[in-house]
């Protein structure tokens, strides 16, 4: 029995992902050794860096994974995250919001963007790719409006840096709490440091994984992604599921923006721009198909590890930012190719069974 379980695991997508991650680690370890005259990749410091940079793209991946399983996609999540972070910075700096009020309001606005995406897709029948890409452009444009200082003649359209001396309505300093969310590290100065934000991400992955694999709602998501017509026949409302998942994607994007602002203590119009496709790439590498109906949170998490380890590996060999961007595109193409091949195998097996 144990042997059968092991054989089944070796034939699974997760095993392939782990092998891919191992190959990536070996390549960058050897490469950094050759180029730097010593290992600068497979170190505790590099591991801590990889873990510390997973939170923002991680929450983007959570929202993307759910939507992709249902057969949809969202290209506006990163822009929503930038808006969320900018709103938090502006509301604290200019209007003296408390930290929790700023975050709560930002997430409510993020949810509203998700509803708008769902309306475009479900009521106006836009393709999700077109609808969310257009929404992303609109949101990036709105960033300059919320960055406007009411006491200045000209808007601040790029960044808002939080002033630690600025007090909220209650005389507290919101930057202290924000800094805790983004920067606090357990066991700081010890051999192994654990960032607070990665604990939140892991809890999110576990929670979303349980919802997806152990609840009726998760079963409905798979059913809608696999066959929306069959879903309707058994009483599932694909439109309702779509609304919930677009809102979820927008809110997780907003949470990514919360972590960006809490870590940098600023809102930025270009925030999360480089992460626009990170969530999609991680989800597809993790076995979640563009066609919907397959994949899970465990695979998406390992896919995220692969993408972040790749970025850290490029840093370890002193690759230019241009090269990193180019090879990140190659990684996205690889993810699409793996997804395409997987869909072809699924169709071939289905035809054989007919």
C-alpha positions in Angstrom: 0.0 0.0 0.0 2.8 2.4 0.9 4.6 1.6 -2.3 1.4 2.3 -4.3 1.0 5.6 -2.6 4.6 6.5 -3.4 4.2 5.5 -7.0 1.1 7.6 -7.3 2.9 10.6 -5.8 5.8 10.2 -8.3 3.3 10.4 -11.1 1.6 13.5 -9.8 1.9 17.1 -10.8 3.3 18.0 -7.4 6.2 15.6 -7.8 7.1 17.2 -11.2 7.0 20.6 -9.6 9.3 19.6 -6.8 11.7 18.1 -9.3 11.6 21.4 -11.3 12.2 23.4 -8.1 15.2 21.1 -7.2 16.7 21.5 -10.7 16.3 25.3 -10.4 18.1 25.3 -7.1 20.9 23.1 -8.4 21.4 25.3 -11.6 21.5 28.6 -9.6 23.7 27.1 -6.9 26.3 26.0 -9.5 25.9 29.1 -11.6 26.4 31.4 -8.6 29.4 29.4 -7.5 31.1 29.7 -10.9 30.3 33.4 -11.4 30.8 34.6 -7.8 33.6 32.2 -6.8 31.4 30.8 -4.1 27.8 29.8 -3.4 25.6 32.9 -3.0 22.2 31.2 -3.8 21.7 28.2 -1.6 22.2 30.0 1.7 20.0 30.7 4.7 20.0 34.4 3.8 18.8 33.7 0.3 16.1 31.3 1.7 14.9 34.1 4.1 14.8 36.6 1.2 12.8 34.2 -1.0 10.3 33.6 1.8 10.1 37.3 2.6 9.2 38.3 -0.9 6.5 35.7 -1.4 3.6 37.5 0.4 2.6 40.1 -2.2 2.7 37.8 -5.3 1.3 35.0 -3.0 -1.9 36.8 -2.4 -2.2 37.7 -6.1 -1.7 34.0 -6.8 -4.5 33.0 -4.4 -7.0 35.1 -6.2 -5.8 34.1 -9.6 -5.9 30.4 -8.7 -9.5 30.4 -7.7 -10.6 32.3 -10.8 -8.6 30.2 -13.1 -10.1 27.0 -11.7 -13.5 28.4 -12.5 -12.4 29.2 -16.0 -11.9 32.9 -15.6 -8.9 35.2 -15.2 -8.2 38.7 -13.7 -5.5 41.0 -15.0 -6.5 43.9 -12.8 -5.5 42.4 -9.4 -2.0 44.0 -9.3 -3.5 47.4 -10.2 -6.1 47.0 -7.5 -3.3 46.3 -5.1 -1.5 49.5 -6.2 -4.7 51.4 -5.7 -5.3 49.8 -2.3 -1.8 50.7 -1.1 -2.0 54.3 -2.4 -5.4 54.8 -0.8 -4.0 53.6 2.6 -1.1 56.0 2.3 -3.2 59.0 1.2 -6.0 58.4 3.7 -3.5 58.2 6.6 -1.2 61.1 5.4 -3.8 63.6 4.2 -7.0 62.7 6.1 -5.7 61.2 9.4 -7.4 57.8 9.1 -6.5 55.2 11.7 -4.5 52.3 10.3 -7.5 49.8 10.5 -10.0 52.3 9.0 -7.6 52.9 6.1 -7.1 49.2 5.4 -10.8 48.3 5.8 -11.9 51.1 3.4 -9.2 50.1 0.9 -10.4 46.5 0.9 -14.1 47.6 0.5 -13.1 49.7 -2.5 -11.1 46.7 -3.8 -14.2 44.5 -3.5 -16.1 47.2 -5.5 -13.6 46.9 -8.3 -14.2 43.1 -8.2 -17.9 43.6 -8.6 -17.3 45.9 -11.5 -15.2 43.2 -13.2 -17.9 40.6 -12.6 -20.5 43.0 -14.1 -18.5 43.5 -17.3 -18.0 39.8 -17.7 -21.4 38.5 -16.7 -23.8 41.2 -17.6 -22.1 42.8 -20.6 -20.5 39.5 -21.7 -17.0 40.9 -22.1 -14.1 38.4 -22.3 -12.4 38.3 -18.9 -9.1 39.1 -20.4 -10.5 42.3 -22.1 -12.6 43.4 -19.2 -10.0 43.1 -16.5 -7.2 44.6 -18.7 -9.5 47.6 -19.3 -10.3 47.8 -15.6 -6.5 47.7 -14.8 -6.0 50.7 -17.1 -8.8 52.6 -15.4 -7.5 51.9 -12.0 -3.9 53.0 -12.9 -5.5 56.3 -14.1 -7.3 56.7 -10.8 -4.1 56.4 -8.8 -3.1 60.0 -9.7 -6.5 61.3 -8.4 -6.2 59.7 -4.9 -2.6 60.7 -4.6 -3.6 64.4 -4.8 -2.6 66.4 -1.7 -5.6 68.6 -0.8 -3.3 71.2 0.6 -1.1 71.4 -2.5 -1.7 73.0 -5.8 -0.3 70.1 -7.8 -1.1 66.4 -7.3 1.5 63.9 -6.2 1.2 61.4 -8.9 4.0 59.0 -8.1 4.5 58.2 -4.4 3.1 59.1 -1.0 5.6 58.5 1.8 4.1 58.2 5.2 5.3 60.6 7.9 5.9 58.7 11.1 5.0 61.8 13.1 1.5 62.0 11.6 -1.2 61.1 14.2 -4.7 59.7 13.4 -8.0 60.8 14.9 -7.2 59.2 18.2 -3.7 60.6 18.6 -2.0 57.3 17.6 0.7 56.9 15.0 -0.7 54.5 12.3 2.7 53.9 10.8 3.7 51.8 13.9 0.9 49.2 13.2 1.5 49.3 9.5 5.2 48.7 10.0 4.4 45.7 12.2 2.2 44.1 9.5 4.9 44.4 6.8 8.2 44.3 8.7 7.8 42.4 11.9 10.1 39.3 12.1 9.9 36.5 14.7 13.2 35.3 16.1 14.9 38.4 14.6 18.7 38.1 14.9 18.5 34.3 15.3 19.7 31.6 12.9 16.2 31.3 11.4 14.0 34.4 11.0 10.3 34.1 10.3 8.6 37.2 8.8 5.1 37.8 10.2 3.7 38.4 6.7 4.7 34.9 5.5 2.7 33.4 8.4 -0.3 35.3 7.1 0.3 34.0 3.6 0.6 30.4 4.7 -2.6 30.7 6.7 -4.3 32.1 3.6 -3.0 29.2 1.5 -4.2 26.6 4.0 -7.6 28.3 4.4 -8.1 28.7 0.6 -6.9 25.1 0.1 -9.5 23.8 2.6 -12.3 25.8 1.0 -11.3 24.5 -2.4 -10.9 20.8 -1.6 -13.2 20.2 1.4 -16.3 22.4 0.9 -19.3 22.4 -1.3 -18.3 25.8 -2.6 -15.0 24.4 -3.8 -16.7 21.6 -5.5 -18.9 24.1 -7.3 -15.9 26.1 -8.4 -14.4 23.0 -10.0 -17.7 22.1 -11.6 -18.2 25.5 -13.1 -14.6 25.5 -14.5 -14.9 22.0 -15.9 -18.3 22.2 -17.4 -20.5 25.3 -16.8 -23.5 23.7 -18.7 -23.4 20.6 -16.5 -23.1 22.9 -13.4 -26.4 24.6 -14.4 -28.1 21.3 -14.8 -27.3 20.3 -11.2 -28.5 23.6 -9.8 -25.2 25.5 -9.6 -25.3 29.2 -10.6 -22.1 30.0 -12.5 -22.8 33.7 -12.5 -23.0 33.8 -8.7 -19.8 31.8 -8.4 -18.1 34.3 -10.9 -19.2 37.3 -8.8 -17.8 35.8 -5.6 -14.5 34.8 -7.3 -13.9 38.2 -9.0 -14.5 39.9 -5.6 -12.2 37.5 -4.0 -9.5 38.2 -6.6 -9.9 41.9 -6.1 -9.7 41.7 -2.3 -6.7 39.4 -2.3 -5.1 42.0 -4.7 -6.0 44.7 -2.2 -4.4 42.7 0.6 -1.2 42.5 -1.5 -1.3 46.3 -1.6 -1.7 46.4 2.1 1.5 44.4 2.5 3.3 46.6 0.0 2.4 49.8 1.8 3.1 48.4 5.3 6.5 47.1 4.2 7.6 50.3 2.3 5.5 52.8 4.3 4.5 54.4 1.0 2.0 54.3 -1.7 3.3 54.2 -5.3 1.6 54.5 -8.7 4.0 51.8 -10.1 3.5 49.4 -7.2 3.0 45.8 -8.1 3.4 46.5 -11.8 6.1 43.8 -12.1 3.7 41.3 -10.4 0.9 41.7 -13.0 1.5 38.2 -14.3 3.2 36.6 -11.3 0.0 35.2 -9.8 -1.0 33.7 -13.1 2.4 32.2 -13.8 2.6 30.7 -10.3 -0.9 29.2 -10.7 -0.2 27.7 -14.1 3.1 26.3 -13.1 1.3 24.8 -10.1 -1.0 22.8 -12.4 -4.0 25.2 -12.6 -5.3 25.2 -16.2 -6.4 28.2 -18.2 -9.3 26.0 -19.3 -10.5 25.6 -15.7 -11.7 22.7 -13.7 -8.3 21.5 -12.4 -5.5 22.3 -10.0 -5.1 23.2 -6.3 -3.6 25.6 -3.8 -0.7 23.3 -2.9 0.5 23.4 -6.5 0.0 27.1 -6.8 2.2 27.6 -3.6 5.0 25.5 -5.1 4.6 27.4 -8.4 5.1 30.6 -6.4 8.2 29.1 -4.8 9.6 28.4 -8.2 9.0 31.9 -9.5 10.4 33.6 -6.3 13.5 31.3 -6.3 14.0 32.2 -9.9 14.1 35.9 -9.1 16.5 35.4 -6.2 18.6 33.1 -8.4 18.9 35.9 -11.0 20.0 38.3 -8.2 22.6 35.8 -7.0 24.3 35.7 -10.4 24.1 39.5 -10.7 21.9 39.4 -13.7 20.5 42.7 -15.0 16.9 43.7 -14.3 16.3 43.5 -18.1 17.5 39.9 -18.2 15.4 39.0 -15.2 12.3 40.5 -16.9 13.1 38.7 -20.1 13.5 35.4 -18.5 10.4 35.9 -16.3 8.6 36.1 -19.7 10.2 32.9 -20.7 9.0 31.3 -17.4 5.4 32.5 -18.2 5.7 31.0 -21.7 6.9 27.8 -20.1 3.9 27.8 -17.8 1.6 28.3 -20.8 3.3 25.5 -22.7 2.9 23.1 -19.8 -0.8 24.1 -19.4 -1.4 23.6 -23.2 0.3 20.2 -23.2 -1.7 19.2 -20.1 -5.0 20.2 -21.8 -4.0 18.2 -24.9 -3.3 15.1 -22.9 -6.7 15.5 -21.1 -8.5 15.8 -24.4 -6.7 12.8 -25.8 -7.6 10.6 -22.8 -11.2 11.7 -23.0 -11.3 10.8 -26.7 -9.8 7.4 -26.0 -12.5 6.8 -23.5 -15.3 7.6 -26.0 
